Amino acid sequence: MTHPAKPTIRTTCPYCGVGCGVLANADGQGGLSVRGDPDHPANLGRLCVKGSALGETVGHGGRLLAPQIGGRAATWDEALDLVARRFAQTIARHGPDSIAFYVSGQMLTEDYYVANKLMKGFIGSGNIDTNSRLCMASSVAGHRRAFGSDTVPGLYEDLELADTVVLVGSNLAWCHPVLYQRLAAAKEKRPGLRVVVIDPRRTATCDIADLHLRPAPGSDAALFNLLLSELSRRSIICRDDIDNIEDALTAANAVSPQATGLAHSQLWQFYDLWCGSEKVVTVYSQGINQSDSGTDKVNAILNCHLASGRIGRPGMGPFSVTGQPNAMGGREVGGLANMLACHLDIENPDHRRAVRDFWGAPGMAERPGLKAVDMFHAVEQGRIKALWVICTNPAASMPDADRVARAIAGCDFVVVSETAAQTDTSRLAHVLLPATGWGEKDGTVTNSERRISRQRRIMPPAGQARDDWRILAEVGRRMGWPEAFAWNGPAQVFAEHAALSGIAGGLGSDFDISAHADISTADYDRLEPFLWPQGAGKQGGRFFGDGRFHTPSGRGRLVPVTPRDPQPLNQDYPFRLNTGRIRDQWHTMTRTGLSPRLSRHLAEPFLELHPLDAARLGLTPAVLAEVESPQGRAILRVLVTERVAQGHPFAPIHWTGETAPAGRIGALLPALTDPVSGQPALKSAPVAIRPFVAAWHGYAVSTRPVQPRCEYWARATLDRGEQVELASSRTPVDWLAEGREMFGLDIAPLVVSDPRQGILRLAYVADGRLQAALFVSREPVALSRAHLTSALGADCGPEVLAGRPGADKPDEGAIICACFGVGANTILRAIASQRLVSLEDLGTALCAGTNCGSCRPELRALMAAAQLSGSETDEVAEPPRLCVGAD
């Protein structure tokens, strides 16, 4: 039976803050194809590998499909009545500040707006904060100190118009790949464009760098203070347009170049590039923001742009790139505990009065609420009696995550709105509410350049899932405010938000989209991407190029910055762990973890160690290491590489209790926060490292969920099931019984066993097809994972126990290009047999690197290694695994 073609839907990617346009086609049977929207100004048709794989993440497997109360199924009426009643009772007994909402930069603006209105205007507390506090709060605070408003001055095209682009604390290639592609294309077209990367690690972004500076960790403020001093020495300071210049220069001049750990010659290269280019853009991200002095680091950067006048004009300015699809939208509606809607100030009585009157609010919050870390401390202390978590997983993603999980578990009443049935946080909820996910929601998001785009519904909601704004509005109505929460659709919510922005604009706010205050549902459905502001005073464009700011004096304001050292190390915790992201996964993998393609590049949590550190610790590639901090413990796969500096290992953040319980990096991180922004220092932690002494290592594949019973396991999705890496310090008494429990199969397996060498291999075959297999050895299991994953569910015999393909089926090796599924060994063979000498040759031969381009640094490294060895390169067994850098 044929099905009629579904119309193409223009929507927006749900991952990073680039805000790429997507063209989506649903097949009417649950399937979805996606491609980049060539007409969207953010990406002009480009998509990264995560965006390209969106169609693989929209199935209903693992979804929360109906409300639950205490673990049992419930009706929506029953669940919503309970939430409204318990919230009302808690407020009556303990006051409005006993309630808290913890929300997310993955919510749409309309969801965010309703949550903020309900909490600040009607419950009457400021206790609504967001996981955006974890990624960009220091940038917000820095903007407000310098500009008088939380305003991103520039546009994406400034990266292409600049003569020098400085990337600091930003692995753009892996974390904002489409912006990296735009920058790389601009540099190829205009070779005179210079790129500086400032990062203690050598990341994939360094592939296009003309200068890579590896400063001492935490010394960013010192480096930009030194630059400010140099700007003054070279007379490149516009003193007439800024306040506090003398105080800022006094603080800057007190910094010693030795504080950066950089050679004098490197500093002068940097000074010459920055000072010698009027058109300079400084892009910064989590490496700056996620610090207990993040706001000062932001202001040290802003000081240089303000002092030199390099802001708000084409090709110049500071640029904060956000990590979430709607972190900016959350800032616009007041989703942070210390802000009001439309960039108004919660501590300003005129602003509070204007919002209260517009909303008709009975109990307007009069002071800032609790920021994220303080909020969960209040939960732990019992001051927060009822908590609603929406679209985020704080039991995994917050610092000191185990303590946060215990706090949530001890809270009197916990509501979680989620798409996934099982997360670290949802397991702790009294009430679970099924929410719509990407492809099912309808609303708007704002990207890092202030561009508002529509995210449109492509397919019906899964099960009984509802939009977050509808759930929140229904609770508001049941708590006694039916008129205030009476919208019929997201267009009405957006129109109300736009109308309020007009009032805010009249009070001096930079955020004004009141041109859309009367938008109809039909016009909302057709809404094209647009830059704010869109009001009577200004239409889109850049800010501050005219020298006018939102400060009391109307001038830019420099902030004196005294750099602070990071948390000290000691003999018990002698290493400084650096954390970040990898190329093909996003946040805690609730969505990307569903894609088999995205799990093929790096499938388990790992620790990058410098060779000298590894040798001193007795760690070799692919073994497991135990990493411990005062807060917690993790077990990670060792990757030995000179990409990290000695004493400064790196680990990615993505794994959770669902995918690798022992690999939760949040459990290691201290709850240190920036005193201005409240942003936690998620990028760094003092740790101890030692070998994890495993009695056995294992690798399993299965067509059904595996139930591991060991200290270390890491799960990844496959096309026909899943794979699990395993290890334990304890050996099962009966491996056959262990296999039955692990796979839930009552099938006699094919067995290869050599107890003397510690080797065991089990293959479970039914009707001639492989259902599951387990490979165990004393050392990390080296075999062809690509071969075994392709054999799963397929015809096989005892030969599968070899763990490798036959001579007529070459092993493709670890996947390097996830877009086209091209493995390392396939690449090496092609380089040798076809005498390939360039990335263009490789792309022509294998398509590798020709789609999103995020793998090109790894391809270049493989090609260099092959050419260095004369192209006679052995195939690469797994592990060790290949990896060329993360954020």
N, C-alpha and C positions, 0 to 999 in steps of 0.2 A: 504494500500500500504506500503510495507517495503522499507526502505532506506538502501543503503550499508553502512557498518560501516566506519566511518572516521578514518584516521590514528591518532595515538597518537602524539601530538606535545609537545616537551620539551621546556618549556619557563620559565619565572621567575616571581615571585609574584610582584605586583606593589605597595605594601604597605611600610613597614618600611625598614630600611637600612640593615636588616639581609640578604636580597637577596636570599630567598628560591627558590629552583628549584620546578617547577610545571609540572605535566603531565596532559595535557588537551585533551579532546575528544569532538569535536563538533558533534551534531547530524544532522547537515544540515538543521535544521528547526529553528535555532535561539537559541537552547538550548546548554548547555555546562556542562560537568562534569569535576571535577578537583580532583587531589590527589597529595600528596607530591612525589617528585622525589627521590627515594632511592639512586640514584647515584650522586646527587648533593652534593658537599662537605659542603655547608653551612648548610643544614638541614637534610640530610641523610634520607629523606622520611617524616620528620615531617612537619606539617603545623599548624598554629594557627587557631582560629575560623574564623578570617577575610579571611585568604587565603582559607580555606575550603569552604567559601561561595561565592567565586568569580563567580561561575556559575550563581548565582542569580543576578548579577550586570551587565550583558551584554545585556539586552534588550534595545530596542530603545525608550522606554517610557521616555519622558522628554529630549530627545536628540535634539541638534541643527543639523538639517539635510540639510540645504542649507545656502549659504551666505545671509546676510541681510545688507542693507544700510538704515539707518534711520528707521529701523523697518519694512521695506518692503523686500520681496524676491528679490534677485539679482542673476545674473550669476557670475560664478567665474571670467570670464574675466573682467566684469564690476567692481567687488569688488577689484580685484588685481590691475587693472589700476588705480583705485581711490587711493588705498593705496600708490602705487609707486609715483603717481603724487603729492599727498599731502606731502609725505615725501620729495621729491625733491624740491618742492616749499618752504617748511619750511626751509630746509637747505640753499637754495639760499637766502632767506630773513633774516634768523636769525642765520645761522651757524650750524655746525653739533651738537653742544652741546645743541641745542634746541629740539633734538630728544632723546627719551629714550625707552629702552626695559626693561620690568620687566618679568622675566621668572621663571622657576620652576624646583625643584629637581625631579619632576615627568616626565619631558621630558627625552627622550632617549639621549644618548651621541651624536648620530649623529645630532639630532635636536639642541642640545646645541652648538655643534661645528659650525653649519651653522649660528646660531644666533650670536655667538661671532665673527665669521669671517665677517659677514655683518656689524655689528655695529663698531667693533674696526678697521677693516682693510679697509672698503670701505666707510661707512658713515663717519668714522674718529673720533668717539667719544668713550670715555670709559663708556658712560652711559648705560651700560647693567648690571643689578644686578638681583638677584634671591631670591626667598623665602627661599632658603638655608641660606641666610644671617640671617634669623630669628631663625635658629636652630643650626648651627655649625660654624659660622664665628669666634667665640672666640676660638674655638679649632684650626682652621686654623692659626689664629694670634699667638696663644700660641706655636704651632708647629714651626712656622717660627722663632719666637724669640729664642726658645730653640735648635732647630735642624738645623736651616738655611734653612728648606724646610717644606712644608706641607706634612709630611709623617706619616702615621699610622705605628708604628714599628712592631706590633705583629699580631697574627692570632687568630681565634676563638678557636682553639684547646688549646691555652694557658689557657683559663678558666678551661679546664678539666685537664691540667697538673699542675696547680698552687697548692700550699699548703694553700694559703690564697687568697680569692677574696674579694675585697672591692668594694661595689657598692655605689657610691655617686651621688646624684642628678639623680638617675636612678631607675624607677620602672620597672625593666626588665621583671617582670612577666606579665605585661599588655602591655608594649610598645615595647618590643622585645621578645615575648613569646617563640620563638624557641630557642633563646640563653638561656633563663631561663630554658627551658626544658633540654637543654644540661648540664647546670650547676647543676640542680637538680639531673639529672641522674648520673653525675660524683660524686656528694656528697653521693648519696645512695650507689654507688659502692665502694666509698673510704671515709668512714665516718670521717677520719682524716682531710679531706678538710674543712677549716673553711671559713664561709661567714660572712662578716660584711656589714650591711646596714646603711648608713648615710643619714638620711632623717627626717625632722621635723614631718612628718606624719608617721603613721603606715600603710604601703601599703601592697598589696598582696605579694610583694617580701620578706617581713619580715617573711613569712611562713617558709623559709629555713635558716633564719639568726641565727648564733650562738651569735651574738652581734648586737643589734640595738641601734645606737646612735641618739639621737634627739637633735641636736645642735640648738642654736638660729638661726633663719633664717638669711641667708647671711653671716654666720661665717665660711664658708668652707675654705677660704684662711687662716684664723687664725688657724684653726685646722691643716692644713697641714704645716703651718709655725712651729707650735709647734712640729709636727712630725719631721721636718727637724732639729730642735734644738736637739731633742732626738736622732736622728741618729748621730749627731755630738758628743753628750755626751757619746753615747755608742761606739764611734769610728767605725761607719759603713759608712764612707765616703771615696770614691775613689778620692782623691784630684788630682791625676795625670791626670785624663781624662776629667776634666771639667774646665771651665772658670767661673769667678765671684763668686767663692764659699764664699769668705770672706764677700763680700757685701751682698750676699743672706743670710748668717748666721747672719749678723748684723741686718738685717731687721727682720729675724725670731725671734731672741732673744729678740726683743723689744715687742713681743706679750705676753699679759697676758692670762693665762688659763681661767680666768673669762670671756674673750671675747666670748668663745664658749658656755657658759651656761651649760656646762657639769660638772658632778661631777668628782672630782679628781680620784676616783676609776675607772670610765668609761674611762677616758683618759689613765690611765695606762693599762687597758685591751687592748685598741686599740694599744698603743705603743708596748706592748708585742707581740701581734699577728703580727703586721706589721714588727717590727724589728726582731722578732724571726723566720720569714719565708723568706728564700732567694727567694723562688718562690712565689712572690706576684704579683697579677694583680689588678690594680685599674681601674674599669670601670666607666666612667662618661658620662652624657648626658645632657638633657636640664636644669636640676636643677643647673648645673654648668654654662653652656654656656649662658643661657638666663638671663643675669644680666648686670647691667651697670658697673660691674667690672669683667665680665666673663673671660676676657683674663688673668687677674691676678690670678683668681682662677685656671684656667687651668695650668698656670705656677707654682703655688704653688704645684700642684700635680706632674707635670713633674720634678720639682726641687728634690723631694724626690726620684724619680726613677733614675734620672741622678746621684744624689749625692751618692746613694748606689750601682750604677752599675746594678740595677735590671731592665734592659731594653734590648730588642732585642734578648733574649735567651729564650728557651722553658720554658713556665710557668711563665713568668715575664714581666712586662711592663705596662705603662699607655695605656688605650684603650678608645678612643672616639667612641661611638656607635651613628650612625646618624639616624635621624628620617625619612628620605625620601629614596625612592628606588634608586635614582641616585644623591643624594647630592654629592657623591664622583666623579661621572662622570662629574658633573658640575664644580667641582674644577679642574679636569684634563684638561678641554678644555678652562679654563679661563672664566667661566660663572660669576665670581664675578667681580665687577667693578674695583678692585685694582689688578687684576691678568691678565697675558697673558696665551695663550694656553700652555699646557704641563708643567705647574708649572713654567713657566718663569715669569720674573719680568717686569711689564709694565714701571717701572721707570729706568730700565737698558737699556741704548742706544744700547748696543750690542745685547741684547735680542730682542728689538723692531726691529732692523735692520734685524735680522735673520728671524723673523716672516714675516716682510714686504716683504723681498725678496722672501721667500718661497711662499707667497700668491700672489705676484705681486700686492700688495695693493697700491692704489693711494693716500690714505689719512690716514695713520696709526695714531691711537690715541697715544699721547705722554705723557699722564698723566692719573692717575686713574679717573674714572668717579664717579658719585654720588652713594653712598650706599643707600639702600632701604629707610630708614626714610628720609634722605636728598633728595632723588629723589622725594618723594611725597610732601615734602615741596617746592621743586622747581616747581612742577606742580601747587601747590596752589598759588605760587607767580607769575606764568605766565612765568617763565624762560624756562620751558619745554612746548613746543607748541604742540608736537605730541607724543603720548604714545602708545606703543604696549604691551599689557598684554597677556602672553601666559601661559595657563595651570595653572592658579592660581587665587585667589579671594581676592585681597588685601583690598577691601572694607569691608571684614569681618575679615581677618586674621591679618592685620597690627595693631600695637598699635594705640590708638586714632582713631579707625576705622571710626567713624562718620565724623571726620575731613578729613580723607583720601577720603571717599566717596564724600564729598563736593568738594574736590580738583579735583578728576577725573571728576565729573560732570561739572566743570568749565573749563576743558582743551579744547583747540581749536579742537583737533582731536584725537579721541581715537579708537584704534583697539583692539578687544579682540578675541583671538583664543580659542575656548572652545568646550567641548563635550556637556555640558548642555545648554539647551535653556535659562534657567533662573538662574542667580546667582546675588548676590549683585553687582558684578562688571559688568557683561554683560548687565544689565539694563542701564548702563551709557555709553555704547559704541555707536559710530557713525557707525562703521562697525563691524559686527560679522562674524567670519570665522569658519566654522564647522571643527573640528579636529578629527582625529581618537583617539579612546580610547584603553585601555588595551584589548588585544585579537585581535585588528585590526592593531596594529603597528608592525614594524619590525626594530630591532636595538639592541643596547647593553646597559647594566647598570653596574655600579660598586658598590659592597657592602662595608660594613664598614671595611672589612679586605683586601681591595684592590683586590677583585676577580671580574673579568669582565665576565659577563654571557650574553647570548643571550636572548632577549625577542622577541618571534616569532609571526607572524601573524597566528591566528587560524581561523578567520572568516572574511568575506568581510567587508569593511567599511560601517558604517551606512549612508544611504542616499548619499549625495555628499561629505562626510567628506574626508579630505586629511591629510596626514602625515605632522607634523609641519615642518620638514626639507624641504619638497617639497614646502610648502607655502612660507617659507622664501627664498628659492632659486629662486622661481618664481618672488618674489618681487625684489630680487637682479638683476635678468636678466632684468626686466622691468625698473629698475633704471639706466641701461646702462652698466652692467657688465656681459654679457652673458657667456663669457669663464670661469670666476671665479666660476660660480654657475651652471656648466653644467653637474652635476652628473646625472646618470640614475637610481641609486639605492643606498640604504644605505651602501652596501658593498664598494662602491667607496668613500663615505664620510669617512667611518672607515679607509680605506687604506690611505687616505690623512692625516688623523689625526695621524695614526701610523707612516707615513713617517716624518711628522713634529716632532714627539716625538724623532726620531733618531737624528735630528739636535739639539733638546733640550738636549738630553743626552750628546751630544758632548760639550755642553756648561756647563755641570755639573748638569743638572736637574736629580732628582731622578726618574722622570716619563719617562720611555722609553719602548714602546711596538713596536719598529721598526722591530722586528721579523715578524710582520704581515703587513709590508708596502706593500708587493706585493700580498696580499691576493686576491684570485679570488672570484667571487660570489658563486661558488659551495663550496669552502672552508669556506667562511663566513657562508653559510647556515649550515655547519656541525660543526661550531666552538664550542669547548667544553669550559666549565668554566676554566679560568686560572688566576693565580695571577700575577700582575705586580710587578716588571719590567719583560719584555720579550725582551731583547735586547742583544747587543754584550757584555755589561759589566756585567750583572747579570740576573739571572733567578729566579724570585719569591722569596719566603722565607721571613725572618725577616730582619729588618734594625737595625743598630747601635750596634749589639752585638759585633762587631769588634772594637768599640770605634771610628769609623770614622764617621764624621758628615758633613753637607754641609755648616757649618759656615766658615768664613775666616780663622780661626785657625785650622779648621778640628776637633775641640773638641766640646763636648756638652757645652751648655751655660746656666748657672743658671741665673734667673732673680730675682733681689730683689723685694719682694712683701710687700707692706704696705697695710694691709686689710682696706677696706672702709665699713662704715656702709651703710645699705640700706636706701632708701628714708624715711625720718622721718615721724612718725605719729603725729597727733595733735588732739585736742578735736573735731574738725569737722569730721575728718576721723580717728577714733581710732583703726580700725582693719586693719591687713595686710593680704590681700587676696592672697592666693597661687593658681596658676592655673595649669592645666595639662590635662591629657587624661584619657579616660576610656577604658575598655578592648575591647569592641566589635565595636567601631567606630574609624574612622581615619580622622584626619584633619577636613575639613568642610563638611564631609559626602556626597560629590558629588557622590562618588561611594558606600561606605558602607551603606548610607542611602537608597539605592535601595533594600537592602536585608531585607525581613521580619524577617528572623531569627536573624539578628544582631540588630534589633530594639526591641527585646523582653526582653533584660536584663535591660537596663536603657533607657527609652524612652523619657526622657525630661531633660532639664537643671536643675541642682540642686546645692545646697549650703550645704556643710558639716560644721556643727557648733558644737563646744564643748557644752556639757550640761549646764555648768555654763553661757556661753554666751547666749545660747538660753533662759534660765530662766530669765536672766537679761533683755533681749529684749522682753520678752513675746511671744516667738516663740515656737511652739510645732511641733512635727514631721508631715510632709506632708503639712503644711500650706505654703503660699508663702511669700517670703521676698523681699523687695526692696533693692537693693544694688546700692550705688551711689559713684562715685569718682568725682574728678574735671573734668574728661573728659566726663563722660556719666553715664548712668543708665541702670540697668538690673533688671528683675524680675525672681526669681529662687525658685524652690521647696526646702523646708528645710529638711535636713537629719541630725538628732541629733546623734552625735557619738563622742566617746573619741579617735577616730583615729587621730583627729586634736588636736593641742594644743590650750589652751585658748587664745583668741585674734587673732588666725591665721586660719580663715576659708579657705575652698578649693572649687573651682568651675572648671568644665571641659570646654574646649574651643570649642566644636564641632558645636554648633548650629549657624545658619545663618538666614538671612531674609527669606529663603525658608522654614525653619523647625521650628524656634522659634524666631521671630524678637526681642522680649524682652529679649531673653537669649543670646545675642551676647556679649561674654566676651571681645572681642577686643575693644568694645566701652568704657570699663572701664579702659583700660591700658594706662599709660602715655608713651609718645614717648621718654623716656630716653634711651640713647645708651651708649655702652662701647666706651670710647674714642679711643681705639686701633683698635678694630674689627668692630665698627659700628653696632654691634648686639644689638637689643633692649631688654630691661628688661621685657620680656613677662611673667615671672613667678610671678610677684609681683606687687601689687598696694595698696596704702592706700585707704580704703573705709569706708563708713558709712552703717549701716544696720538697717532697721526698718521693721515692719510688713507691708505687702501690704494688705490694708483693702479692701477685696473683698465683694461685695454685693451678689455674687453667684459664685459657682464653677461648672464646667461642664466636662463631658466626652462624646465624640461623636465617633461613628464608622459609616463608610459609604463606599459603593461600588464605589463611585465617589468622585472626589476632593471636600473637604470641603472648604467653603469660610467663615472663621471666621471674626466676626466684634466685637472684644473685645480687651482689653489691653494686655492680656496674652493668648497666645496659643502656643502649641507645637505639631507638626505633626510627625507621624511615619508611615512607610509603613507596611501594612498587606498583607497576601497572597491574600485576595480578595478585598482589598481596602486600607483604612487608618484609623487610630485612631487619635483623637485630644484631648489633655487636654486643658481646657479653664477656664478663670476667668475674672471678670470685676468688677469695682467699680460702674458700672451703669447697672440697670436692664432694659431690653427691655420692652416697653409698651405692645407689643403683641408677646407672645412667638411663636404662630403658624406662624405668618408672619416671625419671626426671623428664625424659622426652615425651612420655604420655601426658604428663601434667603441663608441660610447656606448650605443646601444640594442640592438646585436647583431641588427639587422634587415637583411636583404638585399633591401630594397624601395626602388624609386626614389621619393623623396619629392616631394610638392608643394612648390614653392619660391616664396618672395617674397624678393627680394634688392635692396638699395640700398646698395652699397658706399660711396657718397659720404657717406651719413648713418649708416653703420655698422649697418644693419638687416638681419637675416637671419631668415627664418621657414621652418621645415621641418615638414611634416606627413606622417606615414607612415600610409597608409590601406591596409588589406587587406580585401577582400570588402565594401567600402563602410563599414568601421568603423575608427575612429581607434585605431591601435596605439601611436603615440608622436608627440610634437611638441616642437620646440625653438624658442624665441623668443630672439633675441640682439639687443642694442643696446649703444650706447656708455654709456648711462645705466642705472640700475636699471630693470628691466623693469616697466612699468606696464600692466597688463591685468587682465581679470577671471579671477582664478584659480578662483573658484567655477564659472564657466562652463566653463573648460577641463577641470577635474577631472570635471565631470558629463558632458562630451563624450567622455571617454576610454572606449573600448570600445563606443561608441554609433555609430549611423549618422551620417555626416558627409560633407561635400564640401569644396571649396576655401574656403567661407565660414569654416571653422574658423581659417584663418590671420588673420582679423581680430582674434582674441583677445578678442572681446567678443560678447555675445549680440545678436541683432537687436532692433529696437525693440519687438517683441511679447513679448520675454523679458527683463524687467528684471534687471539685475545685483544679486544679493543682497548683495555686498560681503563684507568680512572677517567671519568668524563671531564673534559676541559671546556668544550663549547656546549653549554646546556641547550642553546637554541636548536642546534641540529644533532645533538647527541653524539658528538665526536670525541673519542677517547684518546688518551695520551699515546698509547701504542700505535693506534691508527695514524696519528699525526707523525710519529717518529718514522714509521715505515714509509709513509708518503714522502717525507723529507729525503730519506735515503734513496728510495727507489726512483723517484721522479726528479731528484736533484733540485728540490725547491730552495730558493734563496731569499724569498721575501714573503711578507704576510699576504700580499696580493696573489702570489703564486699559490700559497696555501689555501686562500679563499676560493680561487678558481678550481683547485683540485678537490677540496672537501667541503666547501661552503663555510668552513669554520671561521668565525669572526666577522661574517658578512651581514649579520642581522643587528643585534644590539651593540656589538663591539666590546662588551665588558670583559670578554676573555682575551682580548688582543695582547695585554701585557703578559699573560701566561703563555700564549702562543709564541710571542717573541722570545721569552725565556727558554722555551723548549727548543726553538729553532737555533738559538745561540748555543745551547748545550750540545745539540746535535752537530752543529758545524765545528765546534771546538773539538769534538771527539772524532772528527772526520766522517760523520754521518753513519758510522758503524755503531749504532746505539742499541743496547740490549732493551728488550721489553721491560716494562716497569710492572712488577708485581704489586698487589695491594694487600696490606700496607707495605712500605710507607706510601703516604698519599701526597699528591701534588697540590700546592696552594701558593698563590702569588700575592697575597696581601689582603687585608681587611681594614675596616675603619679603625 
